[in-house]
Amino acid sequence: MSEPTRVIAISGKSGCGNTTVSRLLAEVLHRRLINYTFHNLADELGLPFTTLLETAKNDFSFDRMLDTRQVAMTKAVDCVIGSRLAIWLLPQAELRVFLTADPEVRARRVHQREGGDLAAIMAFTHRRDEMDTERYRAIYGLDNNEYGFADLVINATRLDPPCIVRAIIGALPLANSTLAGC
């Protein structure tokens, strides 16, 4: 019987740094990165991202498809998964991390990444947060604003990604013996 894969699950809302932190952590730990998002799903389906989000408000099959794929991907190899619901979908993860950040900072980060009008991005980010919360409650009966069960909660408002990665590594079981060279 093979050993179960070791999974670090990182969640947070848009603009909190999930993708960047997950990527850096996977690089440092030499683990596979799993960051399959609605952006990826929209590309695969040939839909504009905003269209997929709007459709997903009433058609939960998109969320279930995304979440099922993500969980399946974690079974194959030791990994870091960055997704909105990773800490909820993977309760057996070696470490569950939730990233937070002030709404204004989140909007600025999305603006830097994607461009556009900052005020419009702030409004869209707020609306997306509300839509996500409503969908997750309807689909899974969970509240993505309740993350106190996470092993580690990091406010990423003023921290850079390498600092966050160091904090996560410090929280890993056996970190001192297995990751001393980081």
GROMACS elastic network, one bead per residue, 0.5 to 0.9 nm:
[ bonds ]
;  ai    aj funct       b0    kb
    2     5     6  0.88858   500
    3     6     6  0.89082   500
    4    75     6  0.75585   500
    4    76     6  0.89244   500
    4    77     6  0.86353   500
    4    78     6  0.85333   500
    5    74     6  0.72253   500
    5    75     6  0.61591   500
    5    76     6  0.69662   500
    5    77     6  0.55693   500
    5    79     6  0.76311   500
    5    93     6  0.89580   500
    6    74     6  0.83981   500
    6    75     6  0.88847   500
    6    77     6  0.75143   500
    6    79     6  0.64525   500
    6    80     6  0.85104   500
    6    93     6  0.69109   500
    6    94     6  0.59897   500
    6    95     6  0.89485   500
    7    74     6  0.68212   500
    7    75     6  0.87841   500
    7    77     6  0.84415   500
    7    78     6  0.57856   500
    7    79     6  0.50928   500
    7    80     6  0.57428   500
    7    81     6  0.71604   500
    7    90     6  0.83944   500
    7    92     6  0.82473   500
    7    93     6  0.50201   500
    7    94     6  0.54736   500
    7    95     6  0.71017   500
    7    96     6  0.87432   500
    8    22     6  0.88627   500
    8    78     6  0.85109   500
    8    79     6  0.65124   500
    8    81     6  0.62509   500
    8    82     6  0.84960   500
    8    86     6  0.89194   500
    8    87     6  0.88007   500
    8    93     6  0.57847   500
    8    94     6  0.56400   500
    8    96     6  0.61400   500
    8    97     6  0.77109   500
    8   172     6  0.89225   500
    9    22     6  0.86334   500
    9    79     6  0.86180   500
    9    80     6  0.60719   500
    9    81     6  0.50413   500
    9    82     6  0.61594   500
    9    83     6  0.77599   500
    9    85     6  0.88026   500
    9    86     6  0.53193   500
    9    87     6  0.54872   500
    9    88     6  0.89624   500
    9    90     6  0.71510   500
    9    91     6  0.89602   500
    9    93     6  0.62990   500
    9    94     6  0.78769   500
    9    95     6  0.62388   500
    9    97     6  0.61003   500
    9    98     6  0.84348   500
   10    18     6  0.64714   500
   10    19     6  0.88376   500
   10    21     6  0.84415   500
   10    22     6  0.68684   500
   10    80     6  0.74956   500
   10    81     6  0.60975   500
   10    83     6  0.64215   500
   10    84     6  0.79333   500
   10    85     6  0.84078   500
   10    86     6  0.61734   500
   10    87     6  0.64656   500
   10    95     6  0.83603   500
   10    96     6  0.60699   500
   10    98     6  0.58029   500
   10    99     6  0.73940   500
   11    16     6  0.89067   500
   11    18     6  0.63192   500
   11    81     6  0.84289   500
   11    82     6  0.58784   500
   11    83     6  0.52295   500
   11    85     6  0.60532   500
   11    86     6  0.57365   500
   11    87     6  0.61479   500
   11    88     6  0.87825   500
   11    96     6  0.79555   500
   11    97     6  0.62715   500
   11    99     6  0.62353   500
   11   100     6  0.89273   500
   12    15     6  0.82488   500
   12    16     6  0.60712   500
   12    17     6  0.78435   500
   12    18     6  0.62469   500
   12    82     6  0.84722   500
   12    83     6  0.73469   500
   12    84     6  0.55644   500
   12    85     6  0.80167   500
   12    97     6  0.84589   500
   12    98     6  0.54485   500
   12   100     6  0.60718   500
   12   101     6  0.87482   500
   12   144     6  0.86491   500
   13    16     6  0.58728   500
   13    17     6  0.85064   500
   13    18     6  0.78919   500
   13    83     6  0.88028   500
   13    84     6  0.63106   500
   13    99     6  0.76390   500
   13   100     6  0.71565   500
   13   101     6  0.84486   500
   13   106     6  0.84192   500
   13   129     6  0.72048   500
   13   144     6  0.89046   500
   14    17     6  0.76179   500
   14    18     6  0.78258   500
   14    84     6  0.82330   500
   14   106     6  0.67308   500
   14   107     6  0.82677   500
   14   109     6  0.89441   500
   14   110     6  0.75364   500
   14   125     6  0.72352   500
   14   128     6  0.86286   500
   14   129     6  0.80493   500
   15    18     6  0.75330   500
   15    19     6  0.88588   500
   15   100     6  0.88775   500
   15   101     6  0.77217   500
   15   103     6  0.84351   500
   15   105     6  0.75444   500
   15   107     6  0.64562   500
   15   108     6  0.79397   500
   15   109     6  0.55511   500
   15   110     6  0.55543   500
   15   125     6  0.87052   500
   16    19     6  0.85398   500
   16    99     6  0.59587   500
   16   100     6  0.56579   500
   16   101     6  0.54268   500
   16   102     6  0.83944   500
   16   103     6  0.89607   500
   16   105     6  0.82049   500
   16   106     6  0.58006   500
   16   109     6  0.80693   500
   16   155     6  0.84753   500
   16   156     6  0.63452   500
   16   157     6  0.76223   500
   17    20     6  0.53700   500
   17    21     6  0.58267   500
   17    22     6  0.81958   500
   17    99     6  0.73040   500
   17   100     6  0.85677   500
   17   101     6  0.86352   500
   17   106     6  0.84218   500
   17   109     6  0.83996   500
   17   156     6  0.73099   500
   17   160     6  0.89372   500
   17   161     6  0.72096   500
   18    21     6  0.53347   500
   18    22     6  0.58026   500
   18    23     6  0.83947   500
   18    82     6  0.57795   500
   18    83     6  0.72564   500
   18    84     6  0.84849   500
   18    98     6  0.86408   500
   18    99     6  0.69672   500
   19    22     6  0.51772   500
   19    23     6  0.60509   500
   19    24     6  0.86166   500
   19    35     6  0.69417   500
   19    82     6  0.60939   500
   19    83     6  0.80755   500
   20    23     6  0.51911   500
   20    24     6  0.61992   500
   20    25     6  0.85306   500
   20   161     6  0.67759   500
   21    24     6  0.51926   500
   21    25     6  0.59643   500
   21    26     6  0.84482   500
   21    82     6  0.83587   500
   21   161     6  0.54555   500
   21   162     6  0.75069   500
   21   164     6  0.70379   500
   21   165     6  0.62801   500
   22    25     6  0.51685   500
   22    26     6  0.60421   500
   22    27     6  0.85893   500
   22    33     6  0.69274   500
   22    34     6  0.82888   500
   22    35     6  0.79293   500
   22    80     6  0.61639   500
   22    81     6  0.66913   500
   22    82     6  0.56221   500
   22   165     6  0.82512   500
   23    26     6  0.52237   500
   23    27     6  0.62788   500
   23    28     6  0.87869   500
   23    32     6  0.89192   500
   23    33     6  0.62024   500
   23    34     6  0.86444   500
   23    35     6  0.84331   500
   23    80     6  0.79205   500
   23    81     6  0.89573   500
   23    82     6  0.83815   500
   24    27     6  0.50954   500
   24    28     6  0.62352   500
   24    29     6  0.86352   500
   24   161     6  0.76871   500
   24   162     6  0.74054   500
   24   165     6  0.70491   500
   25    28     6  0.51295   500
   25    29     6  0.60734   500
   25    30     6  0.82217   500
   25    31     6  0.81671   500
   25    33     6  0.85871   500
   25    80     6  0.72515   500
   25   162     6  0.85200   500
   25   165     6  0.57429   500
   25   166     6  0.85718   500
   25   168     6  0.82367   500
   25   169     6  0.81022   500
   26    29     6  0.52187   500
   26    30     6  0.56254   500
   26    32     6  0.60455   500
   26    33     6  0.55954   500
   26    34     6  0.89848   500
   26    79     6  0.69070   500
   26    80     6  0.56640   500
   26    81     6  0.87126   500
   27    30     6  0.50451   500
   27    31     6  0.65569   500
   27    32     6  0.80525   500
   27    33     6  0.81538   500
   28    31     6  0.79008   500
   28   165     6  0.86304   500
   28   182     6  0.72591   500
   29    32     6  0.88722   500
   29    79     6  0.88106   500
   29    80     6  0.88810   500
   29   169     6  0.87920   500
   29   179     6  0.81750   500
   29   182     6  0.84984   500
   30    78     6  0.89298   500
   30    79     6  0.84992   500
   31    77     6  0.78961   500
   31    78     6  0.57653   500
   31    80     6  0.65361   500
   32    77     6  0.70679   500
   32    78     6  0.65302   500
   32    80     6  0.63040   500
   32    81     6  0.83998   500
   33    79     6  0.57488   500
   33    80     6  0.51068   500
   33    81     6  0.60138   500
   33    82     6  0.78510   500
   34    70     6  0.72116   500
   34    73     6  0.71785   500
   34    74     6  0.75499   500
   34    79     6  0.68752   500
   34    80     6  0.60863   500
   34    82     6  0.63625   500
   34    83     6  0.83650   500
   35    40     6  0.88577   500
   35    70     6  0.79120   500
   35    80     6  0.83684   500
   35    81     6  0.58477   500
   35    82     6  0.51416   500
   35    83     6  0.63195   500
   36    39     6  0.78734   500
   36    40     6  0.59943   500
   36    41     6  0.76186   500
   36    66     6  0.74344   500
   36    67     6  0.89259   500
   36    69     6  0.80802   500
   36    70     6  0.65189   500
   36    81     6  0.85051   500
   36    82     6  0.79673   500
   36    83     6  0.73641   500
   37    40     6  0.52090   500
   37    41     6  0.63634   500
   37    42     6  0.86018   500
   37    66     6  0.70395   500
   37    67     6  0.89970   500
   37    70     6  0.87023   500
   37    82     6  0.88187   500
   37    83     6  0.69067   500
   37    84     6  0.85304   500
   38    42     6  0.58636   500
   38    43     6  0.84155   500
   38    49     6  0.71689   500
   38    52     6  0.76148   500
   38    53     6  0.78113   500
   38    62     6  0.83897   500
   38    63     6  0.83238   500
   38    66     6  0.72491   500
   39    42     6  0.51723   500
   39    43     6  0.62670   500
   39    44     6  0.87151   500
   39    48     6  0.85956   500
   39    49     6  0.59048   500
   39    52     6  0.87387   500
   40    43     6  0.51243   500
   40    44     6  0.62058   500
   40    45     6  0.86455   500
   40    49     6  0.88762   500
   41    44     6  0.50379   500
   41    45     6  0.61272   500
   41    46     6  0.84263   500
   41    47     6  0.84377   500
   41    49     6  0.85532   500
   41    52     6  0.84749   500
   41    62     6  0.82463   500
   41    65     6  0.88963   500
   41    66     6  0.72039   500
   42    45     6  0.51361   500
   42    46     6  0.58887   500
   42    48     6  0.61508   500
   42    49     6  0.54518   500
   42    50     6  0.87882   500
   42    51     6  0.83914   500
   42    52     6  0.61523   500
   42    53     6  0.88822   500
   43    46     6  0.50086   500
   43    47     6  0.61888   500
   43    48     6  0.74276   500
   43    49     6  0.77207   500
   44    47     6  0.78073   500
   45    48     6  0.88957   500
   47    50     6  0.83081   500
   47    51     6  0.64771   500
   47    52     6  0.63396   500
   48    51     6  0.52336   500
   48    52     6  0.64207   500
   48    53     6  0.88399   500
   49    52     6  0.52008   500
   49    53     6  0.63453   500
   49    54     6  0.87720   500
   50    53     6  0.50460   500
   50    54     6  0.62081   500
   50    55     6  0.85865   500
   51    54     6  0.51322   500
   51    55     6  0.60716   500
   51    56     6  0.84203   500
   52    55     6  0.50688   500
   52    56     6  0.58862   500
   52    57     6  0.86930   500
   52    62     6  0.82283   500
   53    56     6  0.50796   500
   53    57     6  0.65466   500
   53   128     6  0.83110   500
   53   131     6  0.86122   500
   54    57     6  0.54442   500
   54    58     6  0.77638   500
   54   131     6  0.89409   500
   55    58     6  0.59309   500
   55    59     6  0.60350   500
   55    60     6  0.86521   500
   55    62     6  0.85620   500
   56    60     6  0.56910   500
   56    61     6  0.75689   500
   56    62     6  0.60243   500
   56    63     6  0.70851   500
   56   135     6  0.81093   500
   57    60     6  0.70305   500
   57   131     6  0.68880   500
   57   132     6  0.82550   500
   57   134     6  0.83303   500
   57   135     6  0.63998   500
   58   135     6  0.83423   500
   59    62     6  0.66355   500
   59    63     6  0.82428   500
   60    63     6  0.53598   500
   60    64     6  0.63813   500
   60    65     6  0.86168   500
   60   135     6  0.75725   500
   60   138     6  0.87014   500
   60   139     6  0.68002   500
   61    64     6  0.50427   500
   61    65     6  0.59226   500
   61    66     6  0.85033   500
   62    65     6  0.50795   500
   62    66     6  0.61478   500
   62    67     6  0.85559   500
   63    66     6  0.51389   500
   63    67     6  0.60117   500
   63    68     6  0.83900   500
   63   135     6  0.85230   500
   63   136     6  0.86032   500
   63   139     6  0.82594   500
   64    67     6  0.51533   500
   64    68     6  0.58692   500
   64    69     6  0.84407   500
   64   139     6  0.82863   500
   65    68     6  0.52934   500
   65    69     6  0.62211   500
   65    70     6  0.86833   500
   66    69     6  0.53099   500
   66    70     6  0.62627   500
   66    71     6  0.88081   500
   67    70     6  0.50972   500
   67    71     6  0.62192   500
   67    72     6  0.85485   500
   67    83     6  0.88944   500
   67    85     6  0.79000   500
   67    86     6  0.84444   500
   67    89     6  0.77523   500
   68    71     6  0.53449   500
   68    72     6  0.61427   500
   68    73     6  0.86405   500
   69    72     6  0.51384   500
   69    73     6  0.61567   500
   69    74     6  0.89109   500
   70    73     6  0.51813   500
   70    74     6  0.66825   500
   70    81     6  0.79214   500
   70    83     6  0.83331   500
   70    86     6  0.82838   500
   71    74     6  0.53678   500
   71    75     6  0.70574   500
   71    86     6  0.82048   500
   71    89     6  0.72392   500
   71    90     6  0.73112   500
   72    75     6  0.55151   500
   72    76     6  0.76129   500
   73    76     6  0.60376   500
   73    77     6  0.79326   500
   73    79     6  0.88847   500
   73    81     6  0.89955   500
   74    77     6  0.63219   500
   74    78     6  0.71996   500
   74    79     6  0.64818   500
   74    80     6  0.82661   500
   74    81     6  0.75190   500
   75    78     6  0.80228   500
   75    79     6  0.89802   500
   76    79     6  0.86867   500
   81    86     6  0.68098   500
   82    85     6  0.85156   500
   82    86     6  0.66060   500
   83    86     6  0.51685   500
   83    87     6  0.82874   500
   84    87     6  0.80980   500
   84    88     6  0.88800   500
   84   132     6  0.89978   500
   84   144     6  0.82879   500
   85    88     6  0.53197   500
   85    89     6  0.59960   500
   85    90     6  0.84258   500
   85   136     6  0.86720   500
   85   144     6  0.76512   500
   86    89     6  0.51344   500
   86    90     6  0.57978   500
   86    91     6  0.84601   500
   86    93     6  0.89425   500
   86    96     6  0.79280   500
   86    97     6  0.89552   500
   87    90     6  0.54903   500
   87    91     6  0.62850   500
   87    92     6  0.89944   500
   87    93     6  0.76733   500
   87    95     6  0.85629   500
   87    96     6  0.52982   500
   87    97     6  0.69429   500
   87    98     6  0.75243   500
   87   147     6  0.83798   500
   87   149     6  0.88933   500
   87   150     6  0.69020   500
   88    91     6  0.60238   500
   88    96     6  0.86876   500
   88   142     6  0.83520   500
   88   144     6  0.85946   500
   88   147     6  0.86533   500
   88   150     6  0.88237   500
   89    92     6  0.88097   500
   90    93     6  0.54777   500
   90    96     6  0.82319   500
   91    94     6  0.86942   500
   91    95     6  0.89956   500
   91    96     6  0.78049   500
   92    95     6  0.83388   500
   92    96     6  0.88220   500
   93    96     6  0.62571   500
   94   172     6  0.76771   500
   94   173     6  0.78102   500
   95   150     6  0.80899   500
   95   151     6  0.61853   500
   95   152     6  0.78139   500
   95   168     6  0.85068   500
   95   171     6  0.79498   500
   95   172     6  0.66006   500
   95   173     6  0.81839   500
   96   149     6  0.85688   500
   96   150     6  0.52268   500
   96   151     6  0.51872   500
   96   152     6  0.64876   500
   96   153     6  0.86611   500
   97   150     6  0.57459   500
   97   151     6  0.60075   500
   97   153     6  0.57863   500
   97   154     6  0.75499   500
   97   168     6  0.76790   500
   98   147     6  0.70093   500
   98   148     6  0.88448   500
   98   150     6  0.63603   500
   98   151     6  0.81856   500
   98   152     6  0.63644   500
   98   154     6  0.63378   500
   98   155     6  0.85868   500
   99   152     6  0.85241   500
   99   153     6  0.59003   500
   99   155     6  0.59051   500
   99   156     6  0.62094   500
  100   106     6  0.89623   500
  100   153     6  0.74492   500
  100   154     6  0.61717   500
  100   156     6  0.57076   500
  100   157     6  0.72023   500
  101   104     6  0.83495   500
  101   105     6  0.65724   500
  101   106     6  0.62588   500
  101   154     6  0.84920   500
  101   155     6  0.54943   500
  101   156     6  0.51119   500
  101   158     6  0.82195   500
  102   105     6  0.53326   500
  102   106     6  0.62438   500
  102   107     6  0.87755   500
  102   155     6  0.83390   500
  102   156     6  0.82886   500
  102   157     6  0.58846   500
  103   106     6  0.50279   500
  103   107     6  0.61970   500
  103   108     6  0.86642   500
  103   122     6  0.76259   500
  103   125     6  0.81811   500
  103   126     6  0.78813   500
  104   107     6  0.51710   500
  104   108     6  0.62464   500
  104   109     6  0.86976   500
  104   122     6  0.70370   500
  105   108     6  0.50731   500
  105   109     6  0.62077   500
  105   110     6  0.86826   500
  105   157     6  0.64570   500
  105   158     6  0.89112   500
  106   109     6  0.51733   500
  106   110     6  0.63104   500
  106   111     6  0.85851   500
  106   122     6  0.82332   500
  106   125     6  0.81689   500
  106   157     6  0.80155   500
  107   110     6  0.51193   500
  107   111     6  0.60581   500
  107   112     6  0.86259   500
  107   118     6  0.69793   500
  107   119     6  0.84473   500
  107   121     6  0.59873   500
  107   122     6  0.51055   500
  107   123     6  0.87001   500
  107   124     6  0.88704   500
  107   125     6  0.66500   500
  107   126     6  0.89159   500
  108   112     6  0.61277   500
  108   113     6  0.85827   500
  108   118     6  0.68570   500
  108   121     6  0.82020   500
  108   122     6  0.80394   500
  109   112     6  0.50615   500
  109   113     6  0.61983   500
  109   114     6  0.85633   500
  110   113     6  0.50451   500
  110   114     6  0.58737   500
  110   115     6  0.74605   500
  110   118     6  0.87217   500
  110   121     6  0.73810   500
  110   122     6  0.88948   500
  110   125     6  0.86374   500
  111   114     6  0.52824   500
  111   116     6  0.62709   500
  111   117     6  0.73841   500
  111   118     6  0.60415   500
  111   121     6  0.67261   500
  111   122     6  0.88210   500
  112   115     6  0.56730   500
  112   116     6  0.87048   500
  115   118     6  0.80236   500
  115   121     6  0.88934   500
  116   119     6  0.89376   500
  116   120     6  0.77338   500
  116   121     6  0.72557   500
  117   120     6  0.53099   500
  117   121     6  0.61848   500
  117   122     6  0.87336   500
  118   122     6  0.61556   500
  118   123     6  0.86689   500
  119   122     6  0.51056   500
  119   123     6  0.63241   500
  119   124     6  0.86046   500
  120   123     6  0.51270   500
  120   124     6  0.60354   500
  120   125     6  0.84686   500
  121   125     6  0.58616   500
  121   126     6  0.84308   500
  122   125     6  0.51464   500
  122   126     6  0.62061   500
  122   127     6  0.86047   500
  123   126     6  0.52056   500
  123   127     6  0.61602   500
  123   128     6  0.85264   500
  124   127     6  0.50020   500
  124   128     6  0.59034   500
  124   129     6  0.84926   500
  125   128     6  0.50024   500
  125   129     6  0.61320   500
  125   130     6  0.86883   500
  126   129     6  0.51613   500
  126   130     6  0.64353   500
  126   131     6  0.87567   500
  127   130     6  0.51642   500
  127   131     6  0.61796   500
  127   132     6  0.85806   500
  128   132     6  0.59583   500
  128   133     6  0.84734   500
  129   132     6  0.51678   500
  129   133     6  0.61688   500
  129   134     6  0.86538   500
  130   133     6  0.51845   500
  130   134     6  0.62233   500
  130   135     6  0.86431   500
  131   134     6  0.51703   500
  131   135     6  0.61159   500
  131   136     6  0.85932   500
  132   135     6  0.51341   500
  132   136     6  0.60415   500
  132   137     6  0.84536   500
  132   144     6  0.81920   500
  133   136     6  0.53043   500
  133   137     6  0.61218   500
  133   138     6  0.86039   500
  133   142     6  0.82745   500
  133   143     6  0.63215   500
  133   144     6  0.60153   500
  133   145     6  0.76033   500
  134   137     6  0.52355   500
  134   138     6  0.61968   500
  134   139     6  0.86420   500
  134   143     6  0.83199   500
  135   138     6  0.50718   500
  135   139     6  0.59530   500
  135   140     6  0.82275   500
  135   141     6  0.89784   500
  136   139     6  0.51484   500
  136   140     6  0.55343   500
  136   141     6  0.65033   500
  136   142     6  0.59103   500
  136   143     6  0.67778   500
  136   144     6  0.72120   500
  137   140     6  0.55992   500
  137   143     6  0.57818   500
  137   144     6  0.80967   500
  138   141     6  0.57110   500
  138   142     6  0.79741   500
  139   142     6  0.80657   500
  140   143     6  0.87489   500
  142   145     6  0.88194   500
  142   146     6  0.81762   500
  143   146     6  0.55366   500
  143   147     6  0.81871   500
  144   147     6  0.65747   500
  145   148     6  0.89106   500
  146   149     6  0.79747   500
  147   150     6  0.57214   500
  147   153     6  0.80484   500
  148   151     6  0.81595   500
  148   152     6  0.86803   500
  148   153     6  0.77621   500
  149   152     6  0.85184   500
  150   153     6  0.64746   500
  151   171     6  0.83361   500
  152   168     6  0.76656   500
  152   171     6  0.75274   500
  154   157     6  0.89341   500
  154   159     6  0.89793   500
  154   164     6  0.74893   500
  154   167     6  0.85123   500
  154   168     6  0.89596   500
  155   158     6  0.75947   500
  155   159     6  0.76012   500
  156   159     6  0.50190   500
  156   160     6  0.72350   500
  156   161     6  0.80746   500
  156   164     6  0.73877   500
  157   160     6  0.84274   500
  159   162     6  0.83176   500
  159   163     6  0.62729   500
  159   164     6  0.65977   500
  160   163     6  0.55031   500
  160   164     6  0.64964   500
  160   165     6  0.89003   500
  161   164     6  0.50256   500
  161   165     6  0.61471   500
  161   166     6  0.86813   500
  162   165     6  0.50061   500
  162   166     6  0.62591   500
  162   167     6  0.87166   500
  163   166     6  0.51404   500
  163   167     6  0.63696   500
  163   168     6  0.87946   500
  164   167     6  0.50612   500
  164   168     6  0.62886   500
  164   169     6  0.86794   500
  165   168     6  0.50848   500
  165   169     6  0.61669   500
  165   170     6  0.85274   500
  166   169     6  0.51047   500
  166   170     6  0.60973   500
  166   171     6  0.87021   500
  166   182     6  0.86750   500
  167   170     6  0.50362   500
  167   171     6  0.63952   500
  167   172     6  0.89881   500
  168   171     6  0.51097   500
  168   172     6  0.65006   500
  169   172     6  0.52650   500
  169   173     6  0.87217   500
  169   175     6  0.63924   500
  169   179     6  0.77093   500
  169   182     6  0.87094   500
  170   173     6  0.83130   500
  170   175     6  0.59531   500
  170   176     6  0.76882   500
  170   179     6  0.88808   500
  171   174     6  0.87089   500
  171   175     6  0.69917   500
  172   175     6  0.51284   500
  172   176     6  0.86777   500
  173   176     6  0.83109   500
  174   177     6  0.55608   500
  174   178     6  0.60640   500
  174   179     6  0.78942   500
  175   178     6  0.54720   500
  175   179     6  0.52393   500
  175   180     6  0.70206   500
  176   179     6  0.58914   500
  176   180     6  0.53782   500
  177   180     6  0.58230   500
  178   181     6  0.80594   500
  179   182     6  0.56667   500
